Amino acid sequence: MFQYFNPNLYVDSVLDLTPKRLQQYALKSLLLDVDCTLKNYRSADISQEISSWIEMMKDNGIGLCLLSNGRHERIRCFAEQVQLPFVALAMKPLPFGCRTAIQTMNFDKKSTAIVGDQVFADLLAGKLAGLFTILVAPILPEEEPWFTRIKRPLERMVLYPKHIRCRECPYLRDTW
């Protein structure tokens, strides 16, 4: 059961993902969570750093699609800023949103990863869809809604036993 909560890769930020690093894992496309993965929850805007990262990934032929549980209109506004396709109301942790994005974008499931900050939403959706999973440390988790913040200690509990020696793991830091 714990294999569903064990990501294939941990990174501090999406900025740590480069085309070369993705190539090491034979990944050609990414399903990207939005809130606390690409931007802080309360912000409507994207940082220049993330915007440049998205452009760099596109320029290198990496397929990108936003995948969010957020409402259609809110995610559409963000998707227009970054000029990316999106699937809103994805119902993560259910795998349906992942499958819809893969089919819509014509991505190869074997070379697609889901990238997100939540174990019980993004990671689990990816595992149930049979995808490579990449867990990032959340951006400003203190701004998240209460129903997300209450899951954070549980996430650390399921990750901690397996990674007790992994002090570098962003999910095990005491800073949030």
N, C-alpha and C positions, 0 to 999 in steps of 0.2 A: 504494500500500500504506500509506503513512504517514497517509492520510486516516482510517484505522481507529484511529489513535492520537491524533487531533487532536480534542479536545473542542469542543463548540459554545460552551461557557461555562466559565470558571474562577471560582471563588469561594474565599474563605478558609474559610468555614464555611457550613453550611446556614442559619445565622442571617442570612446575607446575602441569602437568597432570601425575598422578600416577595410577597404576592399581586400587588402592582403590578408588580414586576419580572417575575414569571412572565407577566403579561398582555402585557408588551412582546413576548414570544416566543410568544404565543397558547397558553400551556401551562395546562392545567386539572387535571393529575394528575401525581404523582411516584411513581416506584419508588425506595425509599430503602434503600441499603445500611445495615447496622447498625454493624459493628465499624470503628472509626476514622473513621466518618462521623457517626454520632449519639452514640457513646460511645467511650471508650477500650477497647481490646481486653480487658483484664483485669477491667473493672468489670462487675458485674451490674446496676448501677443507672444511671439516667439523670439528668442534671443538671436542675435546676429550669428553667434557661434553655431547654434543648432541649424539655422537657416543655411549657413555655409556648408555644414556637414551634409545636409540633405542634398544640396547641389552637387557636392563632391561625389556622393554615392550615385546619384543619377548619371553624372558625367562618366562614371566608371561602369555603367551598365547594370548596377544593382537595382532590381525591381523593388519598389516601395509601395506600401498601401497602409493607410491608417486604419486601425481596428480599435474601436472604442465602445464602451457601454454607454457613453454620453448620448444625449438627444441629438437627433439628426441636424437640426438647425445650428446648434452650437458647434458641432464637429464640422459641418459644412463650411462655416465661416473660417474655422482654423485651416481646413483643407485648402480653401481658396488662397489663403496667405502663402502656404508652402507649395501650392500647385501639385497636390497629390490626390489620388483617388482615395475613397474612404468607405468603410462600412461602419455605420453607427448602430446603436442599440444592438450590439453584438451578442448580448446575453452571456458573456463570459461569467462563469467557467464552462458553460456548455460549449461544445466544439462547433456549433452551427455557424457562427460568425467567421471563424477561421476557414471553414469549408467554403463559405460564400465568397470570401475574399480571394481564396486560391482559384476558385472556378472563374470568378469575374475577371481576374487579372491574368488567367491562364498561366499561373505559376506551377512549377513542378513541386509537388509536396515534398519530395526527397531532398530538394535543395532550398527549402524555405524554412525560415526560423520565425518564431514570434519573440518580440522584444517587449518586456514590460517590467513594472516594478512590484506587482502584487502576486504573491504565491498562490492565493486561493482564487484568483481571477485569471490573470494572464498566463501564468505558468501552468495551471491546471487545464485551462482551455487548450493550450498548445499540446500538452501531453495527451489529452483525450483525442485530439485531432491527429496525433502521430507526428508532430513537428519537433524539430530541434528547438530547444527553449533557452532563451537568454534572459537572465534576471539582472536588472540594473538597480542600483541604490536609488530610492525615490528622491525627487527634487522637492524640497520643502514639505515634507510629510506633515508638519504641524499645521499646514493650511488645508489639509484634506478634510472632508466631511467626517463627522463622528463615526459613522458606520464603517468607514475604511480604517480610521485610526484604531478602533477597538480590535481589529484583526492583526495589527502589527505584532503585538507580543506573541500571539499564537503562531504567526509566521516564523518568528525567531525560534520558537520552541521546536517546530518540526525541522528546521534547518540546522539548529545547533548540535544535536547529537551526532549527526553525520560529519560535521565539519568542525569538530572541537579544536583541531589543531590548525585550522585555517584562520589565523588571526587577520589575514588580509581581506577576508570576505566582507564586502560592504554591508551585508545584512547582519553581521554580528557586532558591528560597532555600537558602542553605548551612546553615540552622539544623538540618536533619535529614538 
